[in-house]
């Protein structure tokens, strides 16, 4: 069977595989008119992030792309509210299942880094605001924390928050989810994650090596607070710690490819927009890594169904 050539048909195949692994319902209600499946709507939301479209631009593009529409089985073009309503119906449990569905499609991560980045909530240019004399203040942003496989530049887990909080708050929540699915050898983090509880969790629960840069590296080790901070400071390898910079590369790739600002209005919609960008980014990485064997297997499954 021929390998699919069109890139967005490959994206549809990956979306279909995620949809099956996450065990999402084809329709939310038995009383649904069943014109459009949840898989079709899911793909359109991911495709929207790939092309950086508004809803109007998305539907215009789908109307012109007859080949892709036939591949998806879209009999007619949906109205934009049909797609946007799916976001409201996706529960947090479904979103988590979609995120973790990537575990079956990627190799076991050995080196993992954690870092936070900001997604701007407005698209105004700060340089232009200063030039025209407009009062400039700190721009609102959505703080997003990423767990990244730095060997393949794939986002494993993420959490978004609208309020500015310390890095360790979201990190502790993500670490509890992380231990259920992954077993890395090394975890990298900057000074924002220099916390005794995090060191203890990585050492005792994950059985991994925490390469986290501590705030005070100029004081003697016996004066440090915390048993685990003192223990791992003795074996801290700064040259190896510099591999943490790869997560900064991931942040840059993510923003350059899919944008650094959110178009949606409302906290929930903004978080969902970032969520679908993460899915789109991971699919893009898997395609670039050349997972053609997976695509053939997915293609066979789709034909069987």
C-alpha positions in Angstrom: 0.0 0.0 0.0 1.4 3.4 -1.0 2.6 5.7 1.7 0.4 8.9 2.0 2.1 11.8 0.4 0.0 14.8 1.4 1.2 16.2 4.7 -2.3 17.0 6.1 -3.5 13.6 5.2 -0.7 12.3 7.4 -1.9 14.7 10.2 -5.4 13.2 9.8 -4.0 9.7 10.2 -2.2 10.7 13.4 -5.3 12.4 14.7 -7.3 9.2 14.0 -4.7 7.1 15.9 -4.9 9.5 18.9 -8.7 9.4 18.8 -8.7 5.6 18.9 -6.0 5.3 21.6 -7.7 7.9 23.8 -11.0 6.0 23.3 -13.1 9.1 22.6 -16.7 8.5 21.6 -17.6 8.9 17.9 -20.6 11.0 19.0 -21.4 12.4 22.4 -25.1 11.5 22.3 -27.1 8.7 20.7 -29.6 11.5 19.7 -26.9 13.3 17.7 -27.7 13.9 14.0 -24.4 12.1 13.2 -23.5 14.4 10.3 -20.1 15.0 11.7 -18.0 12.7 13.9 -15.9 13.9 16.8 -12.9 12.7 14.9 -13.6 15.0 12.0 -14.1 17.9 14.4 -10.9 17.0 16.3 -8.9 17.1 13.1 -10.3 20.4 12.1 -9.3 21.9 15.4 -5.7 20.6 15.0 -5.6 21.6 11.4 -6.7 25.1 12.4 -3.6 25.4 14.5 -1.3 24.0 11.8 -2.5 26.7 9.4 -2.9 29.5 12.0 -6.4 30.1 10.7 -9.5 31.8 12.2 -12.7 29.7 12.0 -13.8 31.6 8.8 -10.4 31.0 7.1 -10.5 27.3 8.2 -13.9 26.6 6.6 -12.9 28.5 3.4 -9.8 26.4 3.1 -11.7 23.1 3.7 -14.3 24.1 1.1 -11.5 24.6 -1.5 -9.5 21.5 -0.5 -11.7 18.8 -2.1 -9.1 16.0 -1.8 -8.7 16.5 2.0 -12.5 16.8 2.5 -13.0 13.5 0.7 -10.3 11.9 2.7 -12.0 12.9 5.9 -15.4 11.9 4.7 -16.9 15.3 5.1 -20.2 15.3 3.1 -20.7 19.1 3.6 -18.9 22.0 5.2 -19.8 22.4 8.9 -20.7 25.8 10.4 -18.0 27.2 12.7 -20.1 26.7 15.9 -20.3 23.0 15.1 -16.5 22.9 15.6 -16.2 25.3 18.5 -18.9 23.4 20.5 -16.6 20.4 20.6 -14.2 22.4 22.8 -16.9 22.9 25.4 -17.8 19.2 25.5 -14.2 18.0 25.9 -13.8 17.2 29.6 -10.5 17.4 31.4 -10.3 13.6 31.5 -10.6 13.5 27.7 -7.9 16.1 27.2 -5.6 14.2 29.5 -6.2 11.0 27.6 -5.4 12.7 24.3 -2.1 14.0 25.8 -1.0 10.7 27.2 -2.0 8.9 23.9 1.3 10.1 22.5 3.1 7.7 24.9 2.4 4.8 22.6 3.7 6.6 19.6 7.1 7.8 20.9 10.1 6.0 22.3 10.5 5.9 26.1 12.1 9.3 27.1 15.4 9.0 28.9 16.3 12.7 29.3 13.5 15.0 30.2 13.5 18.8 31.0 10.9 21.0 32.6 10.5 24.7 31.9 7.8 27.4 31.7 7.1 29.9 28.9 4.5 32.6 28.3 1.9 32.7 25.6 0.8 36.3 25.0 -2.9 37.1 25.2 -2.7 40.1 22.9 -1.0 40.6 19.6 0.0 44.2 19.9 3.6 45.0 19.2 5.4 46.5 22.2 7.9 48.2 19.9 5.0 49.9 18.0 3.2 50.9 21.2 6.4 52.7 22.4 6.8 54.4 19.0 3.3 55.9 18.9 3.6 57.0 22.6 0.9 54.6 23.9 1.2 53.9 27.6 2.9 50.5 27.9 2.5 48.1 30.7 3.2 44.4 31.3 1.4 42.4 28.7 -1.0 39.7 29.9 0.2 36.2 29.2 -0.8 32.5 29.8 2.0 30.8 31.7 2.5 27.3 30.3 4.8 24.7 31.8 6.2 22.0 29.6 7.8 18.5 30.2 9.9 17.9 27.1 11.8 14.9 25.8 15.0 16.7 24.8 16.3 13.9 22.6 13.3 14.1 20.2 12.0 17.6 21.1 8.5 16.2 21.9 6.2 17.8 24.6 5.2 15.0 27.0 3.0 17.0 29.4 1.9 20.6 29.8 -0.1 22.8 32.1 -1.4 26.3 31.5 -2.3 28.9 34.1 -3.5 32.5 33.6 -2.2 33.9 36.9 1.5 34.3 37.4 2.6 31.8 40.1 5.9 30.3 41.1 7.3 27.6 38.8 7.2 24.9 41.6 3.4 25.1 42.0 2.7 23.7 38.5 5.8 21.5 38.6 4.6 19.5 41.6 1.2 18.9 39.9 2.9 17.8 36.7 5.3 15.5 38.5 2.5 13.5 40.0 1.0 12.9 36.5 4.5 12.3 35.1 5.3 9.4 37.4 2.3 7.3 36.3 3.5 7.2 32.6 7.2 7.8 32.3 10.4 6.5 33.8 13.3 8.8 32.7 16.9 8.6 33.8 17.7 12.3 34.1 15.5 15.4 34.7 16.8 18.9 34.0 15.5 22.1 35.4 16.7 25.7 36.0 16.8 27.6 39.3 13.1 28.0 39.4 12.7 24.3 40.3 15.3 24.4 43.2 13.0 22.9 45.8 13.7 20.2 48.4 10.3 18.5 47.7 11.1 18.2 44.0 14.6 16.8 44.6 13.1 14.2 47.0 10.3 13.3 44.5 12.8 12.8 41.6 15.2 10.8 43.8 12.8 8.5 45.7 9.8 8.2 43.5 11.1 8.5 39.9 14.5 7.0 40.8 16.1 9.5 38.4 19.0 12.0 38.6 17.8 15.6 39.2 20.1 18.0 37.3 18.6 21.2 38.7 20.7 24.2 39.1 20.6 25.4 42.7 20.3 29.1 43.6 23.5 29.4 45.7 26.4 27.6 44.2 29.0 29.7 46.0 28.3 28.4 49.5 29.7 25.3 51.1 27.6 22.1 50.8 27.2 21.5 54.5 25.5 24.9 54.8 22.7 24.0 52.3 19.2 23.3 53.5 17.7 19.9 52.6 19.2 16.4 52.6 18.5 15.8 48.9 19.7 19.2 47.8 23.1 18.5 49.6 23.2 14.9 48.2 22.8 15.9 44.5 24.9 19.0 44.7 27.9 16.7 45.3 27.3 14.9 41.9 26.1 17.9 40.0 27.6 18.0 36.4 27.3 21.5 35.0 28.5 20.5 31.5 25.7 17.9 31.3 23.2 20.4 32.8 23.8 22.6 29.8 21.7 20.1 27.8 18.7 21.8 29.5 19.1 24.5 26.9 17.3 22.1 24.4 14.0 22.8 26.1 14.5 26.5 25.3 15.0 25.4 21.7 11.7 23.5 22.0 9.9 26.6 23.3 11.3 28.6 20.4 10.2 25.9 17.8 6.8 25.8 19.3 6.2 29.6 19.2 7.8 30.1 15.7 5.8 27.3 14.2 2.4 28.0 15.8 2.6 31.5 17.1 3.5 33.2 20.4 0.1 34.7 21.1 -3.4 33.2 21.7 -6.3 34.4 19.5 -9.1 33.2 21.7 -11.0 35.2 24.3 -11.8 33.7 27.6 -9.6 31.6 29.9 -10.9 28.2 29.0 -10.8 28.8 25.2 -7.2 30.1 25.6 -6.1 27.0 27.4 -7.8 24.8 24.8 -6.0 26.7 22.1 -2.7 26.0 23.6 -3.7 22.4 24.1 -4.4 21.9 20.4 -1.2 23.6 19.5 0.7 21.1 21.6 -1.1 18.3 19.8 -0.3 19.9 16.4 3.3 20.5 17.5 3.8 16.8 18.5 2.3 15.5 15.3 4.5 17.8 13.3 7.6 16.5 15.2 6.5 12.8 14.6 6.1 13.5 10.9 9.5 15.3 10.7 11.1 12.3 12.6 9.9 10.1 9.7 7.5 7.7 11.4 6.3 6.3 8.1 5.9 2.8 9.5 3.3 4.1 11.9 1.5 5.9 9.1 1.2 2.7 7.1 -0.2 0.8 10.1 -2.7 3.6 10.8 -3.8 3.6 7.2 -4.5 -0.1 7.3 -6.6 0.3 10.5 -8.6 3.1 8.9 -9.4 1.0 5.9 -10.4 -1.9 8.1 -12.9 0.3 10.0 
